[in-house]
Amino acid sequence: MRTKAALIAIFLPLAALAQEPLSVIDWLGQARPSTLPGPVLLEPPVAAHALRPEIEVSALEELAAPLGLVPPNVTGLPVDLWHGSDAGQVARLIADAPVKNSPAMQALFYTLLLAEKRPPMGASDAEAEGLLLAQIDRLIDLGATDPALALAELAGPMQSRALFRRWFDSTLLTGEEDDSCAALQERPYLSPDYAATIFCIARAGDWQTAALTLETAHALDLLPPLQLDLLDRFLSPEIFEGAPPLPAPTSPDPLTFRLYEAIGERLPSTRLPRAFANADLRDLAGWKAQIEAAERLTRIGALNPNKLLGLYTERAPAASGGIWDRVAAVQRFDTALTTGSVAAVAKTLPPVWAQIQAAGLEVPFAHLFADRLAEHPLDGAAAVLAWKIRLLSPQYEAAAQQMPEDTPEYRFLAALAQGEPARTAPPDERARAITDGFSAGVQAPQSLRKALDAGQLGEVILRSITLFDSGARGNPADLTAALATLRRIGLEDTARRAALQLMLIGQG
């Protein structure tokens, strides 16, 4: 097993994004650092009220060790997030949590998945593992393969075939398959199938044994025909030189994808599940494929936007049209900010924003450029646009103090950024639902209050994410309930960001 896990490169709305990203998680199995520049919300510790908590006593042997990548002193979330919940119910909520359209909910969801926590009290070993697998599966589904790999590694991928399979798939997608193959050589009984066994034997340099195992797989029909053909070409490329390409599969698994790459018939990741985009971040892919993959992952919060900016500015655009126009617009805007020319910034801001909106990357853009935008005294339409971009960044409260024009809409946005939307009239029905969610007299739904009383904090957060999505799609009551619940449990910053994003960029 490797001693260093891959970088957790998730984009979350943090001031820490300005720091240099870590290249590896070299604290796994060691003392963890006190701060992390990545996938956590810097919320205050969660509490439903200011009353002294009841003291609960449990036998030490009943408490499983907390498992996660980010400790409670960073997230503010307790290790007993799942206390009182049913493991199967939580696993279903994790699988179904709708976070595609809200960067604030993405941030909250990733934090929940990666926080250190114990399995539910009373859960069997099988139920606890099922809940862990649900978290890893959802991370992979979202394209966050590095954190999925790190979580599986921290849990101990040799503990079961199911855990090993997730780890093995993640290493294939991140280019770390040497580690999982070495582990498989030591414990061959963990192999997901004969294809993995043959692949790893060959990776170890034992081509004769790999070929013999493949002959056995042919003779006994142990693998699908396409995988047998792939392995034939992988082990004996000289025999198939000049042969027509193999048909492209519609739903390849990570090993099939990796084998196509190994035989020189690389599959494009654009039509494959999001996790495959990670393979295009490597230098093996062309620049355009790298940018497309980075945009796809940044959009869902699975990649730090600094990586995307680095790709945007890596070199001059190779052509015009499509993604190249976005690259050129970002480069011109970045140059304008660097030169300090107010006129140049005002000129380049509208076109780059139009390109960013077309890609659905408004919030990552705000995180990258809001601070630098604030340094330029813009006026007119450019000042209004810059102000709205700053409201989408972690510095939204500071931006609220510098409203560019006095209009009902802007007064509401400024009041919302300060957590007091009720001090001005809401401009529309959505704003009215948001105002109600921030009102002192509005309570969380009774079912969620009962769940909180039962200690089911993590489950309440997951249900709040679902309520917010429903509210964003046009159900005002659910929007109010989601915001009221988030604020009750201490996630004020998340509530404000989610509401601001909804007002400024809507439901993507």
C-alpha positions, -999 to +999 in steps of 0.1 A: +000+000+000+014+034-008+025+057+020+011+089+004-024+093-007-035+117-035-044+153-031-079+161-020-085+187-047-121+195-041-133+230-047-151+244-017-158+281-009-130+288+015-106+316+021-080+289+021-083+285-016-058+313-019-031+290-004-010+267-024-027+233-028-011+203-012+004+178-037-002+148-015-019+138+017+012+127+035-005+128+069-025+096+065-016+073+093+003+101+109-004+132+130-028+154+109-021+190+103-041+216+122-053+233+090-061+221+055-063+242+023-093+224+008-125+205+012-139+218+045-163+245+055-149+268+081-182+270+100-184+276+138-190+244+158-226+232+152-251+236+181-288+238+181-290+261+212-268+276+240-280+253+267-256+230+285-257+196+267-269+165+284-240+141+293-243+108+277-223+078+289-214+049+267-191+019+273-158+025+255-159-008+237-192+003+220-177+033+203-160+027+170-130+049+161-139+080+141-131+077+104-126+106+080-101+129+063-109+161+081-110+164+119-139+180+139-118+210+150-116+220+113-152+213+102-170+221+134-190+189+129-191+164+158-179+128+153-213+116+162-230+130+131-248+097+125-258+091+161-294+078+163-297+073+125-302+041+106-271+033+085-292+021+055-313+053+055-282+075+057-266+056+028-297+062+007-297+099+015-261+101+006-267+084-028-296+107-036-284+141-023-290+166-051-260+189-051-254+194-088-269+229-090-257+246-058-220+252-051-229+260-014-246+226-011-217+209-028-193+224-002-215+212+026-220+178+012-183+172+006-175+184+041-201+159+055-186+130+035-150+138+045-155+147+081-143+124+108-172+105+122-183+072+138-209+049+123-244+050+139-246+037+174-256+000+173-248-005+136-234-039+127-200-042+110-217-049+077-240-018+081-210+004+090-191-008+060-222-003+038-224+033+049-187+039+043-190+024+008-219+047+001-198+077+009-169+064-013-193+056-041-208+091-041-174+107-041-165+087-071-198+095-087-192+132-083-157+129-097-138+133-065-117+103-070-087+115-050-107+119-018-125+086-025-091+069-028-078+086+004-109+076+023-107+040+012-070+039+020-076+053+055-103+027+061-079-001+050-086-013+015-075-048+025-104-052+050-128-065+023-131-071-014-157-043-016-133-017-002-105-030-023-126-027-054-133+010-048-096+016-040-085-003-071-109+016-094-098+050-079-061+042-084-068+033-121-086+067-126-058+087-109-028+069-124-018+053-090-025+017-101+011+006-091+001+008-055-031-012-057-015-038-080+014-042-055-012-048-028-030-073-050+002-093-055+004-097-018-033-106-014-046-121-047-078-132-031-090-096-031-089-094-069-122-081-083-119-104-113-094-122-136-089-091-157-075-072-127-053-102-118-038-104-153-034-066-155-015-064-122+007-095-129+017-078-162+023-045-144+047-063-121+067-075-151+057-112-150+044-114-186+047-152-188+023-158-158+000-131-171-002-148-205-008-182-189-036-167-168-051-151-198-051-184-217-070-200-188-095-171-189-100-178-227-104-215-222-129-212-194-147-181-207-140-163-174-142-128-189-164-110-215-151-112-251-142-075-252-120-077-221-103-108-235-095-090-267-082-060-248-059-082-226-047-100-257-036-066-272-022-054-239+000-085-235+009-090-272+008-057-290+032-068-317+007-095-329-021-069-334+000-042-350-020-028-379-053-045-367-084-023-368-093-006-335-116-024-311-151-011-308-156+015-281-177+003-251-206+024-240-201+018-202-165+009-195-153+002-160-120+019-149-099-011-158-114-013-193-108+024-197-072+020-186-066-010-209-078+010-239-053+037-229-025+012-226-030-002-261-030+033-276-068+035-282-076+061-256-113+066-250-126+102-247-140+109-212-166+135-222-195+110-225-184+088-197-193+092-160-177+122-144-150+102-125-133+094-158-125+131-164-098+127-138-078+106-162-078+136-186-061+158-161-028+139-166-003+150-192-013+120-214-043+140-225-041+170-248-045+205-235-081+209-247-091+176-231-074+187-199-094+220-198-127+203-206-121+177-178-111+204-154-142+225-162-164+195-157-149+186-123-148+222-111-184+227-120-194+200-095-170+211-069-146+181-073-116+201-083-099+232-069-105+261-094-068+271-091-061+239-112-085+252-138-070+286-139-035+271-143-048+252-174-065+283-188-033+303-186-009+276-195-003+287-231-018+307-259-051+294-273-045+269-302-075+281-322-107+302-319-143+293-312-158+272-284-136+266-254-107+286-270-128+318-268-132+312-231-094+305-226-086+337-245-112+358-225-098+345-192-062+353-203-071+388-214-090+394-181-061+380-160-037+402-178-058+433-173-060+426-135-022+421-134-015+454-153-038+473-129-055+492-157-090+500-146-100+506-182-087+472-193-105+455-165-138+472-173-134+462-210-125+426-204-148+418-175-182+415-194-169+392-222-151+369-197-182+367-175-203+358-205-180+329-212-179+318-176-217+319-174-219+297-205-197+272-188-216+273-155-185+283-136-196+316-119-188+307-083-154+292-090-146+323-111-157+345-081-134+326-058-105+331-081-109+368-090-131+385-064-102+398-043-083+412-072-115+428-086-121+446-054-087+464-058-100+482-090-123+513-087-147+504-115-179+524-123-211+519-143-221+485-155-186+471-148-189+481-111-223+464-108-210+432-124-179+432-102-200+437-071-223+407-079-192+386-086-178+395-052-211+385-036-205+350-049-172+349-032-162+342+005-159+380+009-196+386+004-201+405+037-174+430+028-189+434-007-223+441+009-209+473+024-201+487-010-234+486-029-228+502-064-263+515-068-293+520-046-320+498-061-345+475-044-327+444-058-293+455-047-306+465-012-320+431-008-288+413-019-267+435+005-291+428+033-290+391+026-252+390+025-253+405+060-279+379+072-307+404+076-329+402+044-360+412+063-347+448+067-357+455+031-386+445+009-381+412-011-382+419-049-399+386-058-414+354-045-381+336-042-366+365-022-397+364+000-391+327+007-355+334+015-365+362+039-388+339+057-360+314+061-339+341+079-368+352+101-364+346+138-399+333+142-396+306+115-387+272+128-373+241+111-399+215+101-411+195+130-397+162+115-362+177+114-365+192+148-374+157+162-345+143+143-322+169+159-335+160+193-326+124+186-291+134+177-294+128+140-275+158+129-259+143+098-292+131+086-308+165+091-280+181+070-287+156+042-324+163+043-318+200+043-298+197+011-328+179-005-352+205+008-330+233-006-329+217-040-367+214-040-370+250-029-346+262-057-368+244-082-398+265-073-412+253-039-410+284-016-420+265+015-391+240+011-367+268+004-377+285+037-375+253+056-341+244+043-326+278+052-343+279+086-329+244+094-293+252+082-293+284+104-307+265+134-279+240+133-252+267+130-246+267+093-253+304+088-225+309+063-238+280+041-273+294+043-262+329+031-240+316+003-267+292-009-293+320-009-270+345-026-260+320-053-297+312-059-306+349-063-276+357-085-272+327-108-304+308-102-308+270-105-283+257-131 
